[in-house]
Amino acid sequence: MATDFQLTIKKDLKPSAIPSEDVILSKARELMNSSETWKKGKSYHKDLVHTFHRPKGPEDGAAWHCRVSQHTAKDATFDEFWNMLGKNHSENEIKYIKEVKKATLLKEISPSQSIWSMYYEFAPPVSPRFFTVLQIAHLDEASPKTGIFVSIPVDVSEDPEMAKQEFHHATRGRYCSVERIKELGHGKVEWRMATSSTPGGHIPTFLVESTMASTISASGLRRTLLNWLVERPQELDFGYSREPARDFVAHLDHSQHTRRRTNDYKCPDRGWYCCLGAH
């Protein structure tokens, strides 16, 4: 039943049971709104990035973690954020997240909905992972402009054509995430991401959860859009200097380097990965 649908990694969604886009987006908006009341965690990078969390509930397969940051137009405009996060999302991730090696489109359901299988390779001792997700991108151009990108784990075993395209030589991981890009006025943009995830395999849950806040605070920013904007200016016509974004990224790099010197074993993240990514 669509009314029973929850954003969760507790149980993979079957393609035949995918609810309407309106139902999924309603749950995504609820999650984003509720994240504003979650318990505040640490702030990072001179209070540029704030983290929040919600403990695992009855319908959750893992706890939820949230990252929030605000950006001026000199970091990235709303349209620049959305063009990288809301359009060709999986293909773009290959370009700016080094762990993402392959992205296979299993099925395009509609212009805004598709099922993808994503393949990641990490430094030892973490073995390769794959994540198969339903992705939904929705842009509301009414003021304030808001873009929402949802990723939900799906089980495609009931469809042989889709199943055979998954990366079965790797370990299956699962993540559910919602990213929201929202105009705040005066050229500012809020980037809010919430994720619940498991890398699968034998990585201990306590290790994943204990490193989640610090991982998502940098991975989503340093290793996604801002990194791309700084390093590939020739591919976008900014019309102004990217030095503020460059300084922001350099600060994230320094923070990551400091953490690695004090903790050699870090799960790269999907929340635990790339945040695991946000995805």
Helices and strands as residue ranges (DSSP letters): G 2-4, G 15-17, H 21-34, G 35-37, E 39-44, E 49-54, E 64-71, H 78-85, H 89-96, E 100-110, E 113-120, E 129-140, E 146-153, H 160-163, E 171-172, E 174-185, E 188-198, H 205-222, H 225-231, G 233-235, H 243-262
